[in-house]
Amino acid sequence: MQTISLGGVELTRVVEWHAPIAPTSAVFPTSTRQMWQENASWLVPDFWDPRTDELVVNAQTWVLRSEGRTVLVDTGLGNDKERPAMPVWSHLRTGFLDRLAAAGVRPEDVDVVVNTHLHADHVGWNTRLVDGEWVPTFPNAVYLIAKADFDYWNPANGHVQKGRMGELTVAQAVGGMFADSVAPVHRAGQAVLWEDSYRIDGSLSLEPAPGHTPGSAVLRLVSGTDRALFIGDLVHSPLQIAEPDCDTCLSEDQEQAIRSRRRILAEAADTGALVFPGHLPGHGGAEVRREGGRFALARWAPFARTQDGPVPV
């Protein structure tokens, strides 16, 4: 089990899924082969497979034990979900709850669930299928969801998404994500739709970092002299530390995503905060430093590397 302490907060990484996901040219359309090759010494093999040009990612959850409460940051892919846009994530049967139990966490023990944003690979275990119905996986938890994302992805609001896939309603773009993983926790009265900022406790707080989605958020940890930033999908690959203007095809507003990424990387470099993106395999996170007018890797987070790691079974 991978656990470290940051001040008075205990942090455990629970990996649900680990695999190559897609060619970097598809995920990062503005990147060049030269960018990847110039950084290959620290991207290979954990984050990039140069033989296939594929991006390697995790789906994972961060478990924080803070001030007597158990907080989950993002909930991965989930079981039994229909994901037509990503068939590899459809109808999974992963051992996530067993891995969570191995970390000492039963579903009823969870006090707070943070969804850094509402994409299917960050909300999957919000719910599970029981007798044909989607019910909250964590029956005693408050689910913290940015109102901007809830409103944007709610099919009832009829928003239209324009961009990488043509003109689609958001319901078409995300499939059943909202219906199977978000609406059930809202109906159960367990969702808190926050705006502007939200303080969880004396060590943990949420703030907006829009761009990837309208409600994308960063969870800030400050405890003693330790600092950490859980940044969701502001970074999909460590390449974006060196090349922060390189955004993915997955952002709703790429220019805003770049601004949010630069702001958070600057804060991390200036404060010594560890940065934990949602999908990084390897050591899962990093410390960032300034290098002239650019950012660079200072050191990896003190977790064991995810290599061939847990995969769906």
SULCORUR-V766096 format. One record per helix or strand. SS is the DSSP state (H for helix, E for strand). FROM is the first residue (numbers start at 1). TO is the last residue. If there is no record, write none. Layout:
BEGIN
ss:SS from:FROM to:TO
ss:SS from:FROM to:TO
END
This chain:
BEGIN
ss:E from:2 to:6
ss:E from:9 to:23
ss:H from:24 to:27
ss:H from:33 to:38
ss:H from:40 to:43
ss:E from:48 to:49
ss:E from:54 to:66
ss:E from:69 to:73
ss:H from:87 to:89
ss:H from:96 to:102
ss:H from:107 to:109
ss:E from:112 to:114
ss:H from:120 to:126
ss:E from:127 to:130
ss:E from:133 to:136
ss:E from:142 to:146
ss:H from:147 to:153
ss:H from:155 to:157
ss:E from:160 to:161
ss:E from:168 to:169
ss:H from:170 to:174
ss:H from:177 to:187
ss:E from:191 to:194
ss:E from:197 to:199
ss:E from:204 to:208
ss:E from:217 to:223
ss:E from:226 to:232
ss:H from:239 to:242
ss:H from:254 to:271
ss:E from:274 to:277
ss:E from:282 to:282
ss:E from:286 to:291
ss:E from:294 to:300
ss:E from:306 to:306
END
